[in-house]
Amino acid sequence: CGAVGGTRPLGIPEPRPDDNNLAA
């Protein structure tokens, strides 16, 4: 969980915007 957007470090779209890690 991190920035709001919905993208994982691998570039995989997250199902929920609050499940992010490091959005570049």
N, CA, C and O atoms as a GROMACS GRO file, in nm:
protein
   96
    1CYS      N    1   0.084  -0.120   0.000
    1CYS     CA    2   0.000   0.000   0.000
    1CYS      C    3   0.088   0.124   0.000
    1CYS      O    4   0.188   0.132   0.071
    2GLY      N    5   0.047   0.222  -0.081
    2GLY     CA    6   0.127   0.344  -0.086
    2GLY      C    7   0.052   0.455  -0.155
    2GLY      O    8  -0.046   0.508  -0.102
    3ALA      N    9   0.098   0.492  -0.274
    3ALA     CA   10   0.033   0.601  -0.348
    3ALA      C   11  -0.099   0.554  -0.407
    3ALA      O   12  -0.117   0.435  -0.436
    4VAL      N   13  -0.190   0.647  -0.426
    4VAL     CA   14  -0.320   0.613  -0.483
    4VAL      C   15  -0.311   0.608  -0.635
    4VAL      O   16  -0.265   0.703  -0.698
    5GLY      N   17  -0.354   0.500  -0.692
    5GLY     CA   18  -0.346   0.487  -0.837
    5GLY      C   19  -0.386   0.346  -0.879
    5GLY      O   20  -0.477   0.327  -0.960
    6GLY      N   21  -0.319   0.248  -0.823
    6GLY     CA   22  -0.352   0.110  -0.854
    6GLY      C   23  -0.246   0.044  -0.938
    6GLY      O   24  -0.278  -0.025  -1.035
    7THR      N   25  -0.119   0.064  -0.903
    7THR     CA   26  -0.012   0.002  -0.980
    7THR      C   27   0.094  -0.057  -0.888
    7THR      O   28   0.142   0.010  -0.796
    8ARG      N   29   0.130  -0.181  -0.912
    8ARG     CA   30   0.233  -0.246  -0.833
    8ARG      C   31   0.371  -0.215  -0.891
    8ARG      O   32   0.381  -0.168  -1.004
    9PRO      N   33   0.477  -0.242  -0.815
    9PRO     CA   34   0.614  -0.220  -0.862
    9PRO      C   35   0.641  -0.290  -0.995
    9PRO      O   36   0.726  -0.246  -1.073
   10LEU      N   37   0.569  -0.398  -1.021
   10LEU     CA   38   0.589  -0.473  -1.144
   10LEU      C   39   0.510  -0.414  -1.259
   10LEU      O   40   0.524  -0.455  -1.374
   11GLY      N   41   0.424  -0.315  -1.226
   11GLY     CA   42   0.344  -0.253  -1.330
   11GLY      C   43   0.209  -0.322  -1.347
   11GLY      O   44   0.138  -0.296  -1.444
   12ILE      N   45   0.176  -0.409  -1.252
   12ILE     CA   46   0.049  -0.480  -1.260
   12ILE      C   47  -0.062  -0.398  -1.194
   12ILE      O   48  -0.049  -0.358  -1.078
   13PRO      N   49  -0.172  -0.373  -1.266
   13PRO     CA   50  -0.285  -0.298  -1.213
   13PRO      C   51  -0.348  -0.367  -1.094
   13PRO      O   52  -0.383  -0.485  -1.100
   14GLU      N   53  -0.363  -0.292  -0.984
   14GLU     CA   54  -0.418  -0.349  -0.863
   14GLU      C   55  -0.572  -0.346  -0.866
   14GLU      O   56  -0.630  -0.255  -0.925
   15PRO      N   57  -0.638  -0.444  -0.803
   15PRO     CA   58  -0.783  -0.449  -0.796
   15PRO      C   59  -0.841  -0.333  -0.716
   15PRO      O   60  -0.951  -0.286  -0.742
   16ARG      N   61  -0.765  -0.287  -0.618
   16ARG     CA   62  -0.809  -0.174  -0.538
   16ARG      C   63  -0.696  -0.072  -0.524
   16ARG      O   64  -0.580  -0.109  -0.513
   17PRO      N   65  -0.732   0.058  -0.526
   17PRO     CA   66  -0.634   0.167  -0.524
   17PRO      C   67  -0.556   0.175  -0.394
   17PRO      O   68  -0.454   0.243  -0.387
   18ASP      N   69  -0.603   0.106  -0.290
   18ASP     CA   70  -0.537   0.112  -0.160
   18ASP      C   71  -0.443  -0.007  -0.141
   18ASP      O   72  -0.385  -0.025  -0.034
   19ASP      N   73  -0.430  -0.086  -0.247
   19ASP     CA   74  -0.346  -0.205  -0.238
   19ASP      C   75  -0.215  -0.183  -0.314
   19ASP      O   76  -0.153  -0.278  -0.363
   20ASN      N   77  -0.176  -0.056  -0.324
   20ASN     CA   78  -0.054  -0.024  -0.398
   20ASN      C   79   0.068  -0.035  -0.308
   20ASN      O   80   0.057  -0.036  -0.186
   21ASN      N   81   0.184  -0.043  -0.371
   21ASN     CA   82   0.308  -0.048  -0.297
   21ASN      C   83   0.394   0.074  -0.329
   21ASN      O   84   0.399   0.170  -0.252
   22LEU      N   85   0.462   0.068  -0.444
   22LEU     CA   86   0.545   0.181  -0.484
   22LEU      C   87   0.506   0.227  -0.623
   22LEU      O   88   0.548   0.168  -0.723
   23ALA      N   89   0.426   0.331  -0.629
   23ALA     CA   90   0.384   0.382  -0.758
   23ALA      C   91   0.485   0.483  -0.810
   23ALA      O   92   0.503   0.590  -0.751
   24ALA      N   93   0.551   0.449  -0.920
   24ALA     CA   94   0.650   0.539  -0.975
   24ALA      C   95   0.584   0.638  -1.071
   24ALA      O   96   0.652   0.723  -1.129
   0.00000   0.00000   0.00000
